[in-house]
Amino acid sequence: MSGAVLAIEATTSMGSLALRRPDGSILERPLPPSREHAAQLMPAIAALLEAAEVQGESLAAIVCATGPGSFTGVRIALATAHGLSLGWSGIPLFAATTTLTLAAGAQVEAGEGVVPLIDARKKEFYCSRIRGGVEVDLTHEPATLWWNEILPAWAAEGSLVLIGDALDLPGTPSDLPAGVRLAPPETRHPQARHLLTLHAQGRTVGPLSPVQLQPTYVRPPDAIPPKPIAG
């Protein structure tokens, strides 16, 4: 491996960083709660690089989760990746959706369906249908769906594993259809190390320039600027 790779996952309430050294070893660092990402992300990256004894300018790539997830977290993560790439002489950027990142960490057999569920507030979820196992791939575009739409739409297609932070919310059904199970609690948050896995498998999008690295939004922000009044 020619150089170290930094991964940034800050799109949900429990973010993390991971760094793969040139020798293949991986260092990880959890991020504080999402409300502190803006102030703590850069210091956390600096501390991780120092612990790994890696200079930022020597990175071979930066991999970033692009959402869907927290609008604020997504913006902070991508803005940080933009700034690092520009500041470190154009280090190439790579991207993966948060749903794909979740699926990469699911403990399933190859070919088993995975449905990542990310809290979108308002009793809605960001979700997608992804094949489990090593060869992770999207089979549906991420979409905001309610509980009573997800299971009827996908349970009939085969066995499913539901994974994501939305499973920790009140109202998760206990009477799941046959062939549908919940992922263990410890796997329900996307991890930066799974971005490194996707990148090593060639499953990320890139290389990208800072301008090309864009967020994955499934629905528009709640706050929309008013339209100008004609005349």
N, CA, C and O of each residue as an XYZ file, in Angstrom:
924
protein
N       0.852     -1.189      0.000
C       0.000      0.000      0.000
C       0.885      1.235      0.000
O       1.837      1.314      0.776
N       0.583      2.201     -0.860
C       1.498      3.311     -1.084
C       1.423      4.399     -0.035
O       2.395      5.133      0.142
N       0.314      4.534      0.667
C       0.193      5.604      1.637
C      -0.960      5.373      2.577
O      -1.774      4.473      2.372
N      -1.031      6.199      3.624
C      -2.095      6.071      4.609
C      -3.401      6.633      4.054
O      -3.397      7.507      3.187
N      -4.525      6.114      4.570
C      -5.854      6.559      4.151
C      -6.645      6.956      5.387
O      -6.735      6.192      6.348
N      -7.219      8.159      5.360
C      -8.030      8.678      6.461
C      -9.503      8.542      6.112
O      -9.908      8.874      4.998
N     -10.316      8.057      7.055
C     -11.760      7.930      6.857
C     -12.493      8.781      7.881
O     -12.140      8.794      9.060
N     -13.527      9.499      7.416
C     -14.313     10.397      8.264
C     -15.777      9.993      8.196
O     -16.366      9.979      7.115
N     -16.372      9.664      9.343
C     -17.803      9.363      9.425
C     -18.394     10.260     10.507
O     -18.184     10.021     11.697
N     -19.130     11.289     10.099
C     -19.708     12.226     11.061
C     -21.148     12.552     10.695
O     -21.632     13.644     10.992
N     -21.839     11.612     10.051
C     -23.178     11.897      9.542
C     -24.293     11.517     10.507
O     -25.449     11.878     10.286
N     -23.960     10.785     11.584
C     -24.975     10.413     12.565
C     -24.517     10.853     13.952
O     -23.489     11.517     14.091
N     -25.277     10.484     14.971
C     -25.008     10.989     16.320
C     -23.716     10.454     16.920
O     -23.155     11.076     17.822
N     -23.230      9.307     16.435
C     -22.003      8.711     16.966
C     -20.992      8.567     15.837
O     -20.910      7.517     15.200
N     -20.224      9.622     15.590
C     -19.255      9.609     14.509
C     -17.946      8.968     14.922
O     -17.735      8.649     16.092
N     -17.065      8.784     13.941
C     -15.760      8.191     14.228
C     -14.785      8.526     13.109
O     -15.171      8.937     12.015
N     -13.509      8.337     13.422
C     -12.425      8.471     12.461
C     -11.658      7.159     12.426
O     -11.632      6.417     13.408
N     -11.039      6.879     11.297
C     -10.175      5.704     11.193
C      -9.043      6.028     10.234
O      -9.212      6.798      9.288
N      -7.904      5.439     10.486
C      -6.732      5.659      9.642
C      -6.067      4.319      9.359
O      -5.713      3.581     10.279
N      -5.904      4.016      8.080
C      -5.145      2.823      7.703
C      -3.721      3.251      7.382
O      -3.489      4.039      6.465
N      -2.773      2.723      8.147
C      -1.366      3.015      7.899
C      -0.893      2.299      6.632
O      -1.558      1.383      6.148
N       0.251      2.716      6.099
C       0.800      2.024      4.923
C       1.035      0.533      5.145
O       1.021     -0.242      4.189
N       1.252      0.117      6.408
C       1.474     -1.312      6.673
C       0.169     -2.091      6.817
O       0.191     -3.297      7.065
N      -0.980     -1.402      6.661
C      -2.273     -2.067      6.727
C      -2.944     -2.025      8.081
O      -4.130     -2.338      8.178
N      -2.231     -1.649      9.137
C      -2.839     -1.562     10.464
C      -3.791     -0.369     10.520
O      -3.610      0.617      9.806
N      -4.805     -0.472     11.377
C      -5.850      0.550     11.447
C      -5.935      1.122     12.857
O      -5.960      0.380     13.839
N      -5.978      2.442     12.945
C      -6.217      3.147     14.195
C      -7.584      3.808     14.105
O      -7.968      4.315     13.051
N      -8.319      3.800     15.216
C      -9.656      4.390     15.241
C      -9.769      5.395     16.374
O      -9.049      5.327     17.369
N     -10.696      6.333     16.195
C     -10.946      7.332     17.229
C     -12.419      7.727     17.176
O     -12.892      8.184     16.135
N     -13.156      7.557     18.283
C     -14.559      7.988     18.289
C     -14.649      9.503     18.333
O     -13.744     10.177     18.825
N     -15.744     10.026     17.816
C     -16.001     11.456     17.875
C     -17.010     11.743     18.982
O     -17.803     10.870     19.333
N     -16.989     12.946     19.531
C     -17.978     13.313     20.548
C     -19.365     13.398     19.920
O     -19.494     13.281     18.702
N     -20.414     13.602     20.736
C     -21.771     13.707     20.184
C     -21.848     14.701     19.040
O     -21.063     15.647     18.972
N     -22.805     14.480     18.137
C     -22.881     15.236     16.891
C     -22.923     16.745     17.094
O     -22.431     17.490     16.246
N     -23.495     17.207     18.189
C     -23.574     18.652     18.406
C     -22.197     19.283     18.603
O     -22.055     20.503     18.527
N     -21.175     18.448     18.857
C     -19.825     18.961     19.062
C     -18.909     18.705     17.868
O     -17.718     19.008     17.939
N     -19.432     18.157     16.778
C     -18.589     17.817     15.638
C     -17.847     19.031     15.088
O     -16.671     18.933     14.737
N     -18.525     20.172     15.011
C     -17.910     21.350     14.401
C     -16.638     21.757     15.133
O     -15.646     22.128     14.505
N     -16.667     21.686     16.454
C     -15.515     22.133     17.238
C     -14.467     21.046     17.422
O     -13.289     21.354     17.603
N     -14.868     19.790     17.380
C     -13.974     18.706     17.769
C     -13.406     17.887     16.611
O     -12.462     17.123     16.812
N     -13.959     18.028     15.403
C     -13.524     17.150     14.318
C     -12.062     17.372     13.942
O     -11.300     16.410     13.856
N     -11.660     18.608     13.719
C     -10.273     18.869     13.324
C      -9.273     18.475     14.415
O      -8.265     17.843     14.100
N      -9.514     18.826     15.696
C      -8.585     18.358     16.734
C      -8.505     16.835     16.812
O      -7.438     16.283     17.078
N      -9.630     16.155     16.581
C      -9.625     14.689     16.625
C      -8.797     14.115     15.479
O      -8.075     13.136     15.664
N      -8.899     14.720     14.299
C      -8.095     14.266     13.160
C      -6.611     14.480     13.443
O      -5.789     13.605     13.173
N      -6.276     15.646     13.988
C      -4.875     15.933     14.309
C      -4.330     14.931     15.320
O      -3.196     14.469     15.194
N      -5.139     14.594     16.325
C      -4.698     13.641     17.346
C      -4.516     12.245     16.757
O      -3.583     11.531     17.126
N      -5.402     11.857     15.846
C      -5.290     10.536     15.221
C      -4.030     10.446     14.364
O      -3.308      9.450     14.417
N      -3.770     11.479     13.581
C      -2.561     11.483     12.750
C      -1.299     11.445     13.608
O      -0.330     10.762     13.276
N      -1.324     12.182     14.712
C      -0.159     12.188     15.602
C       0.058     10.810     16.213
O       1.191     10.334     16.294
N      -1.036     10.165     16.645
C      -0.911      8.836     17.244
C      -0.389      7.819     16.233
O       0.334      6.889     16.593
N      -0.760      8.002     14.966
C      -0.325      7.076     13.919
C       1.047      7.430     13.365
O       1.619      6.682     12.572
N       1.572      8.581     13.791
C       2.858      9.082     13.285
C       2.810      9.234     11.765
O       3.715      8.811     11.045
N       1.713      9.858     11.304
C       1.497     10.091      9.879
C       1.331     11.588      9.648
O       0.594     12.250     10.380
N       2.000     12.121      8.650
C       1.841     13.514      8.262
C       0.642     13.645      7.322
O       0.474     12.842      6.404
N      -0.185     14.657      7.556
C      -1.363     14.831      6.720
C      -1.040     14.930      5.241
O      -1.763     14.392      4.402
N       0.046     15.619      4.923
C       0.421     15.808      3.523
C       0.778     14.500      2.821
O       0.784     14.430      1.592
N       1.078     13.461      3.611
C       1.484     12.184      3.018
C       0.313     11.237      2.775
O       0.510     10.142      2.247
N      -0.897     11.636      3.149
C      -2.052     10.760      2.958
C      -2.247     10.433      1.480
O      -2.070     11.288      0.613
N      -2.614      9.187      1.210
C      -2.904      8.776     -0.160
C      -4.335      9.113     -0.548
O      -4.628      9.305     -1.729
N      -5.239      9.188      0.443
C      -6.645      9.455      0.151
C      -7.374      9.809      1.437
O      -6.933      9.474      2.537
N      -8.500     10.497      1.273
C      -9.436     10.767      2.358
C     -10.787     10.221      1.915
O     -11.278     10.560      0.838
N     -11.386      9.374      2.750
C     -12.678      8.761      2.438
C     -13.714      9.337      3.389
O     -13.483      9.409      4.597
N     -14.852      9.748      2.847
C     -15.848     10.442      3.659
C     -17.240      9.860      3.416
O     -17.617      9.591      2.275
N     -17.999      9.669      4.496
C     -19.407      9.304      4.365
C     -20.192     10.561      4.013
O     -19.971     11.618      4.604
N     -21.103     10.453      3.056
C     -21.784     11.631      2.514
C     -23.250     11.740      2.911
O     -23.954     12.612      2.403
N     -23.730     10.875      3.808
C     -25.133     10.877      4.163
C     -25.875      9.797      3.388
O     -25.264      9.045      2.629
N     -27.181      9.718      3.576
C     -28.026     10.630      4.340
C     -27.805     10.496      5.843
O     -27.332      9.472      6.336
N     -28.163     11.558      6.549
C     -27.989     11.596      7.989
C     -28.270     12.996      8.486
O     -29.093     13.715      7.919
N     -27.587     13.377      9.541
C     -27.731     14.722     10.084
C     -27.254     15.748      9.061
O     -26.126     15.662      8.576
N     -28.107     16.717      8.729
C     -27.708     17.743      7.770
C     -26.444     18.456      8.246
O     -25.526     18.701      7.463
N     -26.407     18.784      9.540
C     -25.244     19.485     10.080
C     -24.006     18.606     10.035
O     -22.939     19.054      9.615
N     -24.141     17.354     10.467
C     -23.004     16.448     10.466
C     -22.449     16.214      9.077
O     -21.233     16.181      8.887
N     -23.339     16.049      8.096
C     -22.900     15.840      6.715
C     -22.123     17.053      6.221
O     -21.057     16.909      5.622
N     -22.652     18.244      6.470
C     -21.979     19.464      5.997
C     -20.607     19.622      6.648
O     -19.638     19.979      5.977
N     -20.523     19.358      7.951
C     -19.250     19.509      8.653
C     -18.221     18.511      8.123
O     -17.067     18.870      7.887
N     -18.639     17.264      7.936
C     -17.714     16.237      7.457
C     -17.181     16.580      6.075
O     -15.978     16.488      5.829
N     -18.073     16.974      5.171
C     -17.641     17.262      3.807
C     -16.804     18.534      3.740
O     -15.827     18.599      2.994
N     -17.184     19.549      4.521
C     -16.391     20.781      4.533
C     -14.986     20.510      5.064
O     -14.011     21.078      4.573
N     -14.888     19.644      6.066
C     -13.574     19.293      6.609
C     -12.743     18.557      5.568
O     -11.563     18.855      5.388
N     -13.358     17.593      4.881
C     -12.640     16.863      3.834
C     -12.199     17.806      2.717
O     -11.083     17.694      2.210
N     -13.079     18.738      2.336
C     -12.719     19.743      1.326
C     -11.460     20.491      1.753
O     -10.489     20.585      1.003
N     -11.499     21.025      2.984
C     -10.395     21.844      3.464
C      -9.091     21.077      3.568
O      -8.029     21.595      3.220
N      -9.168     19.839      4.047
C      -7.950     19.034      4.166
C      -7.354     18.738      2.795
O      -6.139     18.815      2.614
N      -8.203     18.403      1.835
C      -7.703     18.100      0.496
C      -7.013     19.313     -0.113
O      -5.927     19.197     -0.681
N      -7.644     20.471      0.004
C      -7.053     21.687     -0.553
C      -5.783     22.083      0.195
O      -4.795     22.490     -0.416
N      -5.819     21.961      1.517
C      -4.670     22.360      2.317
C      -3.485     21.430      2.192
O      -2.344     21.827      2.427
N      -3.760     20.181      1.819
C      -2.686     19.194      1.694
C      -2.426     18.845      0.233
O      -2.261     17.679     -0.125
N      -2.395     19.869     -0.591
C      -1.961     19.746     -1.995
C      -2.805     18.790     -2.821
O      -2.280     18.015     -3.620
N      -4.120     18.850     -2.621
C      -5.014     18.108     -3.499
C      -5.082     16.619     -3.266
O      -5.188     15.851     -4.223
N      -5.022     16.187     -2.011
C      -5.179     14.759     -1.715
C      -6.522     14.291     -2.270
O      -7.537     14.940     -2.016
N      -6.563     13.185     -3.022
C      -7.821     12.733     -3.627
C      -8.854     12.326     -2.583
O      -8.522     11.768     -1.537
N     -10.106     12.617     -2.891
C     -11.224     12.315     -2.009
C     -12.036     11.157     -2.578
O     -12.158     11.001     -3.793
N     -12.587     10.350     -1.675
C     -13.458      9.246     -2.056
C     -14.700      9.305     -1.176
O     -14.645      9.791     -0.046
N     -15.826      8.807     -1.697
C     -17.094      8.947     -0.995
C     -17.875      7.643     -0.986
O     -17.753      6.817     -1.890
N     -18.684      7.478      0.066
C     -19.653      6.385      0.148
C     -20.840      6.890      0.947
O     -20.674      7.679      1.877
N     -22.031      6.444      0.593
C     -23.202      6.843      1.360
C     -23.139      6.239      2.758
O     -22.464      5.235      2.986
N     -23.847      6.861      3.681
C     -23.901      6.338      5.042
C     -24.614      4.989      5.081
O     -24.253      4.121      5.876
N     -25.620      4.808      4.233
C     -26.322      3.526      4.189
C     -25.393      2.407      3.731
O     -25.430      1.307      4.281
N     -24.569      2.676      2.739
C     -23.617      1.672      2.266
C     -22.578      1.368      3.341
O     -22.161      0.221      3.503
N     -22.161      2.403      4.075
C     -21.199      2.215      5.159
C     -21.771      1.328      6.253
O     -21.078      0.454      6.774
N     -23.033      1.549      6.603
C     -23.694      0.701      7.593
C     -23.726     -0.752      7.136
O     -23.418     -1.658      7.909
N     -24.098     -0.969      5.886
C     -24.206     -2.334      5.367
C     -22.858     -3.038      5.372
O     -22.792     -4.252      5.569
N     -21.780     -2.283      5.156
C     -20.449     -2.892      5.146
C     -20.081     -3.456      6.508
O     -19.228     -4.339      6.605
N     -20.721     -2.949      7.569
C     -20.439     -3.447      8.907
C     -21.439     -4.462      9.414
O     -21.324     -4.936     10.544
N     -22.425     -4.806      8.587
C     -23.447     -5.761      9.015
C     -22.884     -7.177      9.055
O     -22.123     -7.577      8.173
N     -23.259     -7.927     10.076
C     -22.799     -9.305     10.232
C     -23.811    -10.237      9.569
O     -24.702    -10.781     10.221
N     -23.651    -10.406      8.261
C     -24.600    -11.201      7.484
C     -23.848    -12.108      6.525
O     -22.646    -11.954      6.308
N     -24.577    -13.053      5.960
C     -24.013    -13.931      4.950
C     -24.074    -13.240      3.590
O     -24.930    -12.387      3.358
N     -23.159    -13.614      2.693
C     -23.144    -13.031      1.356
C     -24.489    -13.251      0.673
O     -25.010    -14.366      0.653
N     -25.044    -12.181      0.116
C     -26.311    -12.269     -0.582
C     -27.524    -11.998      0.279
O     -28.614    -11.794     -0.255
N     -27.372    -11.989      1.604
C     -28.500    -11.692      2.485
C     -28.809    -10.205      2.413
O     -27.896     -9.380      2.386
N     -30.083     -9.862      2.383
C     -30.467     -8.465      2.258
C     -30.227     -7.679      3.530
O     -30.458     -8.172      4.634
N     -29.759     -6.446      3.365
C     -29.541     -5.547      4.493
C     -30.334     -4.273      4.249
O     -30.283     -3.705      3.158
N     -31.064     -3.826      5.256
C     -31.801     -2.568      5.173
C     -31.275     -1.627      6.249
O     -31.677     -1.736      7.407
N     -30.380     -0.701      5.889
C     -29.938      0.310      6.852
C     -31.065      1.304      7.125
O     -31.728      1.777      6.202
N     -31.270      1.611      8.391
C     -32.313      2.549      8.806
C     -31.671      3.643      9.645
O     -31.168      3.379     10.737
N     -31.689      4.868      9.136
C     -31.074      6.003      9.818
C     -32.168      6.974     10.233
O     -33.047      7.307      9.438
N     -32.112      7.420     11.460
C     -33.119      8.333     11.988
C     -33.151      9.622     11.172
O     -32.155     10.342     11.097
N     -34.303      9.909     10.561
C     -34.480     11.129      9.781
C     -35.405     12.114     10.489
O     -35.843     13.103      9.900
N     -35.696     11.833     11.761
C     -36.620     12.652     12.552
C     -38.036     12.523     11.988
O     -38.252     11.877     10.963
N     -38.981     13.139     12.664
C     -40.378     13.152     12.225
C     -40.921     11.749     11.952
O     -41.758     11.565     11.068
N     -40.439     10.753     12.718
C     -40.881      9.371     12.563
C     -40.607      8.830     11.166
O     -41.367      8.014     10.646
N     -39.529      9.287     10.575
C     -39.130      8.812      9.261
C     -37.710      8.265      9.322
O     -36.962      8.538     10.260
N     -37.353      7.482      8.297
C     -36.022      6.894      8.228
C     -35.420      7.133      6.853
O     -36.130      7.169      5.847
N     -34.108      7.294      6.823
C     -33.370      7.153      5.579
C     -33.031      5.668      5.462
O     -32.558      5.065      6.425
N     -33.263      5.089      4.317
C     -33.014      3.662      4.203
C     -32.688      3.276      2.772
O     -32.908      4.041      1.832
N     -32.158      2.072      2.631
C     -31.915      1.501      1.313
C     -31.884     -0.008      1.450
O     -31.812     -0.526      2.564
N     -31.937     -0.713      0.349
C     -31.815     -2.177      0.349
C     -30.456     -2.511     -0.239
O     -30.144     -2.117     -1.363
N     -29.655     -3.232      0.517
C     -28.281     -3.525      0.122
C     -28.008     -5.006      0.335
O     -28.472     -5.587      1.317
N     -27.270     -5.615     -0.562
C     -26.881     -7.014     -0.391
C     -25.771     -7.105      0.639
O     -24.807     -6.341      0.592
N     -25.906     -8.039      1.569
C     -24.911     -8.180      2.623
C     -23.682     -8.935      2.154
O     -23.619     -9.389      1.011
N     -22.711     -9.068      3.035
C     -21.494     -9.781      2.703
C     -20.413     -8.862      2.166
O     -20.517     -7.639      2.255
N     -19.392     -9.456      1.617
C     -18.222     -8.695      1.175
C     -18.546     -7.800     -0.010
O     -18.158     -6.632     -0.028
N     -19.247     -8.328     -0.992
C     -19.558     -7.545     -2.186
C     -20.793     -6.688     -1.929
O     -21.895     -7.024     -2.363
N     -20.602     -5.602     -1.235
C     -21.716     -4.718     -0.885
C     -22.105     -3.879     -2.092
O     -21.241     -3.335     -2.780
N     -23.390     -3.777     -2.348
C     -23.855     -2.993     -3.490
C     -25.272     -2.509     -3.210
O     -26.056     -3.206     -2.567
N     -25.597     -1.320     -3.693
C     -26.944     -0.793     -3.545
C     -27.905     -1.529     -4.473
O     -27.595     -1.767     -5.640
N     -29.079     -1.887     -3.942
C     -30.110     -2.471     -4.790
C     -31.330     -1.567     -4.887
O     -32.202     -1.783     -5.729
N     -31.393     -0.560     -4.028
C     -32.424      0.473     -4.108
C     -31.764      1.796     -3.738
O     -30.814      1.821     -2.955
N     -32.256      2.871     -4.288
C     -31.744      4.173     -3.892
C     -32.188      4.486     -2.465
O     -33.284      4.088     -2.070
N     -31.364      5.191     -1.680
C     -31.811      5.599     -0.348
C     -33.116      6.388     -0.439
O     -33.289      7.196     -1.352
N     -34.031      6.158      0.499
C     -35.330      6.828      0.475
C     -35.835      7.012      1.897
O     -35.476      6.252      2.796
N     -36.669      8.024      2.092
C     -37.279      8.269      3.388
C     -38.616      7.524      3.430
O     -39.546      7.851      2.693
N     -38.692      6.536      4.290
C     -39.888      5.694      4.358
C     -40.329      5.520      5.807
O     -39.528      5.659      6.732
N     -41.586      5.221      5.989
C     -42.122      4.918      7.306
C     -42.027      3.421      7.542
O     -41.871      2.635      6.608
N     -42.125      3.038      8.826
C     -42.041      1.615      9.169
C     -43.009      0.780      8.348
O     -42.647     -0.290      7.859
N     -44.233      1.258      8.194
C     -45.232      0.424      7.519
C     -45.045      0.371      6.015
O     -45.805     -0.315      5.331
N     -44.047      1.079      5.472
C     -43.729      0.975      4.054
C     -42.498      0.100      3.822
O     -42.397     -0.577      2.799
N     -41.564      0.115      4.773
C     -40.309     -0.609      4.581
C     -40.538     -2.112      4.510
O     -40.131     -2.764      3.548
N     -41.192     -2.661      5.533
C     -41.344     -4.111      5.593
C     -42.199     -4.677      4.463
O     -41.803     -5.672      3.857
N     -43.368     -4.081      4.149
C     -44.131     -4.619      3.019
C     -43.372     -4.550      1.696
O     -43.543     -5.410      0.833
N     -42.534     -3.524      1.539
C     -41.835     -3.342      0.266
C     -40.728     -4.364      0.060
O     -40.497     -4.802     -1.067
N     -40.036     -4.754      1.135
C     -38.820     -5.546      0.974
C     -38.820     -6.911      1.653
O     -38.009     -7.763      1.291
N     -39.695     -7.148      2.620
C     -39.652     -8.423      3.341
C     -39.934     -9.608      2.424
O     -39.424    -10.705      2.647
N     -40.748     -9.385      1.393
C     -41.092    -10.480      0.489
C     -39.947    -10.853     -0.449
O     -40.023    -11.874     -1.133
N     -38.893    -10.047     -0.493
C     -37.792    -10.297     -1.425
C     -36.749    -11.260     -0.868
O     -35.782    -11.582     -1.559
N     -36.925    -11.723      0.359
C     -35.950    -12.630      0.960
C     -35.596    -12.190      2.364
O     -36.112    -11.187      2.858
N     -34.715    -12.941      3.009
C     -34.346    -12.641      4.390
C     -33.650    -11.292      4.477
O     -32.883    -10.914      3.592
N     -33.932    -10.568      5.561
C     -33.426     -9.214      5.737
C     -32.823     -9.039      7.118
O     -33.274     -9.642      8.092
N     -31.804     -8.210      7.186
C     -31.247     -7.750      8.449
C     -31.450     -6.244      8.499
O     -31.000     -5.528      7.605
N     -32.124     -5.756      9.539
C     -32.327     -4.321      9.713
C     -31.224     -3.788     10.618
O     -30.958     -4.349     11.682
N     -30.584     -2.702     10.191
C     -29.439     -2.166     10.925
C     -29.506     -0.645     10.908
O     -29.966     -0.054      9.931
N     -29.049     -0.008     11.983
C     -29.014      1.449     12.004
C     -29.509      2.032     13.307
O     -30.132      1.338     14.111
N     -29.230      3.325     13.520
C     -29.585      3.959     14.786
C     -31.087      4.125     14.967
O     -31.548      4.315     16.093
N     -31.867      4.058     13.882
C     -33.315      4.178     14.008
C     -33.917      3.019     14.794
O     -35.023      3.138     15.321
N     -33.206      1.905     14.878
C     -33.713      0.756     15.625
C     -33.701      1.006     17.127
O     -34.356      0.286     17.880
N     -32.959      2.023     17.570
C     -32.902      2.344     18.992
C     -34.018      3.287     19.417
O     -34.145      3.600     20.601
N     -34.831      3.744     18.466
C     -35.906      4.678     18.775
C     -37.137      3.938     19.287
O     -37.340      2.773     18.945
N     -37.968      4.602     20.108
C     -39.232      3.992     20.520
C     -40.102      3.697     19.298
O     -40.089      4.446     18.321
N     -40.842      2.621     19.363
C     -41.745      2.289     18.271
C     -41.226      1.247     17.308
O     -41.913      0.902     16.346
N     -40.011      0.728     17.546
C     -39.513     -0.345     16.689
C     -40.409     -1.566     16.850
O     -40.589     -2.038     17.973
N     -40.979     -2.097     15.767
C     -41.905     -3.231     15.887
C     -41.241     -4.447     16.513
O     -40.078     -4.740     16.236
N     -41.977     -5.146     17.348
C     -41.473     -6.389     17.932
C     -41.953     -7.603     17.155
O     -41.369     -8.682     17.257
N     -43.019     -7.429     16.374
C     -43.577     -8.541     15.597
C     -43.112     -8.440     14.143
O     -43.893     -8.112     13.249
N     -41.839     -8.726     13.926
C     -41.272     -8.643     12.589
C     -41.704     -9.843     11.753
O     -41.915    -10.929     12.291
N     -41.835     -9.654     10.447
C     -42.197    -10.779      9.579
C     -41.131    -11.870      9.617
O     -39.989    -11.622     10.003
N     -41.510    -13.062      9.217
C     -40.561    -14.173      9.154
C     -39.413    -13.809      8.219
O     -39.623    -13.229      7.154
N     -38.202    -14.157      8.631
C     -37.037    -13.882      7.803
C     -36.450    -12.504      7.989
O     -35.486    -12.149      7.312
N     -37.019    -11.704      8.909
C     -36.505    -10.358      9.178
C     -35.987    -10.317     10.608
O     -36.690    -10.712     11.538
N     -34.763     -9.841     10.785
C     -34.194     -9.752     12.124
C     -33.480     -8.422     12.310
O     -33.136     -7.743     11.343
N     -33.264     -8.064     13.571
C     -32.573     -6.826     13.906
C     -31.096     -7.099     14.130
O     -30.732     -8.107     14.736
N     -30.248     -6.210     13.645
C     -28.810     -6.334     13.883
C     -28.514     -6.079     15.355
O     -29.260     -5.352     16.011
N     -27.437     -6.661     15.890
C     -27.068     -6.410     17.287
C     -26.853     -4.917     17.543
O     -26.403     -4.201     16.649
N     -27.165     -4.441     18.745
C     -27.034     -3.008     19.049
C     -25.653     -2.439     18.763
O     -25.539     -1.289     18.340
N     -24.594     -3.227     18.987
C     -23.237     -2.691     18.810
C     -22.878     -2.443     17.352
O     -21.842     -1.839     17.075
N     -23.704     -2.891     16.416
C     -23.411     -2.686     14.989
C     -24.304     -1.634     14.351
O     -24.273     -1.465     13.132
N     -25.097     -0.927     15.139
C     -26.150     -0.084     14.577
C     -25.720      1.325     14.212
O     -26.552      2.134     13.800
N     -24.448      1.634     14.354
C     -23.955      2.950     13.955
C     -22.861      2.777     12.910
O     -22.019      1.888     13.044
N     -22.858      3.614     11.868
C     -21.793      3.508     10.863
C     -20.439      3.809     11.488
O     -20.324      4.682     12.348
N     -19.428      3.089     11.057
C     -18.083      3.252     11.596
C     -17.116      3.633     10.479
O     -17.214      3.141      9.355
N     -16.183      4.517     10.815
C     -15.214      4.960      9.813
C     -14.382      3.800      9.277
O     -13.966      3.825      8.119
N     -14.136      2.791     10.099
C     -13.321      1.660      9.620
C     -14.009      0.930      8.470
O     -13.343      0.322      7.633
N     -15.356      0.990      8.425
C     -16.063      0.343      7.325
C     -15.920      1.139      6.032
O     -16.025      0.575      4.943
N     -15.684      2.440      6.145
C     -15.335      3.223      4.955
C     -13.999      2.750      4.387
O     -13.825      2.682      3.170
N     -13.062      2.423      5.270
C     -11.778      1.896      4.807
C     -11.963      0.560      4.097
O     -11.296      0.285      3.100
N     -12.874     -0.272      4.613
C     -13.164     -1.554      3.961
C     -13.718     -1.333      2.562
O     -13.272     -1.963      1.603
N     -14.695     -0.434      2.449
C     -15.285     -0.143      1.143
C     -14.234      0.395      0.174
O     -14.212      0.024     -1.000
N     -13.371      1.264      0.671
C     -12.332      1.839     -0.185
C     -11.369      0.758     -0.660
O     -10.988      0.738     -1.831
N     -10.975     -0.139      0.238
C     -10.058     -1.214     -0.138
C     -10.685     -2.151     -1.165
O      -9.981     -2.738     -1.986
N     -12.018     -2.289     -1.117
C     -12.733     -3.146     -2.062
C     -13.030     -2.441     -3.383
O     -13.552     -3.055     -4.313
N     -12.698     -1.154     -3.466
C     -13.031     -0.400     -4.665
C     -14.493     -0.048     -4.763
O     -15.009      0.161     -5.861
N     -15.187      0.022     -3.608
C     -16.622      0.279     -3.602
C     -16.969      1.726     -3.286
O     -18.147      2.058     -3.157
N     -15.975      2.590     -3.159
C     -16.233      4.008     -2.958
C     -16.221      4.724     -4.303
O     -15.729      4.190     -5.297
N     -16.765      5.933     -4.324
C     -16.781      6.756     -5.532
C     -15.582      7.693     -5.493
O     -15.371      8.388     -4.499
N     -14.808      7.716     -6.551
C     -13.647      8.583     -6.584
C     -12.566      8.023     -7.491
O     -12.740      6.959     -8.084
N     -11.450      8.735     -7.601
C     -11.107      9.938     -6.835
C     -11.920     11.153     -7.264
O     -12.281     11.309     -8.431
N     -12.195     12.012     -6.277
C     -12.985     13.209     -6.494
C     -12.180     14.440     -6.108
O     -11.317     14.386     -5.231
N     -12.470     15.537     -6.767
C     -11.932     16.822     -6.339
C     -12.829     17.360     -5.233
O     -13.939     16.859     -5.057
N     -12.382     18.367     -4.477
C     -13.249     18.937     -3.443
C     -14.594     19.408     -3.984
O     -15.608     19.282     -3.299
N     -14.621     19.944     -5.195
C     -15.882     20.410     -5.779
C     -16.810     19.237     -6.085
O     -18.030     19.372     -5.998
N     -16.247     18.102     -6.437
C     -17.054     16.938     -6.808
C     -17.612     16.177     -5.611
O     -18.572     15.421     -5.758
N     -17.030     16.363     -4.432
C     -17.523     15.673     -3.240
C     -18.789     16.367     -2.760
O     -18.731     17.486     -2.250
N     -19.924     15.713     -2.920
C     -21.213     16.322     -2.626
C     -22.004     15.478     -1.627
O     -21.826     14.261     -1.565
N     -22.881     16.119     -0.841
C     -23.686     15.375      0.135
C     -24.762     14.537     -0.539
O     -25.204     14.842     -1.647
N     -25.176     13.480      0.144
C     -26.297     12.657     -0.302
C     -27.506     13.048      0.537
O     -27.676     12.566      1.657
N     -28.339     13.918     -0.007
C     -29.557     14.337      0.678
C     -30.737     13.588      0.070
O     -30.871     13.517     -1.152
N     -31.591     13.029      0.926
C     -32.763     12.304      0.451
C     -33.994     13.194      0.474
O     -34.912     13.017     -0.328
N     -34.013     14.135      1.378
C     -35.119     15.085      1.437
C     -34.535     16.477      1.624
O     -33.410     16.605      2.107
N     -35.266     17.519      1.257
C     -34.741     18.880      1.413
C     -34.654     19.268      2.879
O     -35.366     18.703      3.708
N     -33.786     20.231      3.216
C     -33.697     20.694      4.603
C     -35.029     21.247      5.087
O     -35.853     21.702      4.294
N     -35.231     21.199      6.418
C     -36.468     21.736      6.987
C     -36.566     23.242      6.781
O     -37.654     23.775      6.564
N     -35.426     23.926      6.848
C     -35.412     25.379      6.675
C     -35.100     25.706      5.221
O     -33.986     25.470      4.753
N     -36.075     26.247      4.509
C     -35.911     26.597      3.104
C     -36.073     28.105      2.950
O     -37.076     28.658      3.401
N     -35.107     28.790      2.322
C     -35.217     30.241      2.156
C     -36.490     30.611      1.398
O     -36.877     29.905      0.466
N     -37.148     31.708      1.785
C     -38.365     32.122      1.075
C     -38.057     32.564     -0.346
O     -36.980     33.086     -0.632
N     -39.015     32.348     -1.225
C     -38.846     32.783     -2.606
C     -38.973     34.301     -2.686
O     -39.762     34.895     -1.951
N     -38.203     34.936     -3.574
C     -38.320     36.396     -3.704
C     -39.693     36.791     -4.227
O     -40.297     36.075     -5.026
N     -40.170     37.923     -3.773
C     -41.473     38.423     -4.204
C     -41.314     39.138     -5.537
O     -40.500     40.051     -5.674
N     -42.097     38.713     -6.509
C     -42.010     39.317     -7.844
C     -42.427     40.778     -7.797
O     -43.319     41.172     -7.045
N     -41.754     41.568     -8.625
C     -42.115     42.976     -8.735
C     -41.508     43.813     -7.654
O     -41.724     45.025     -7.617
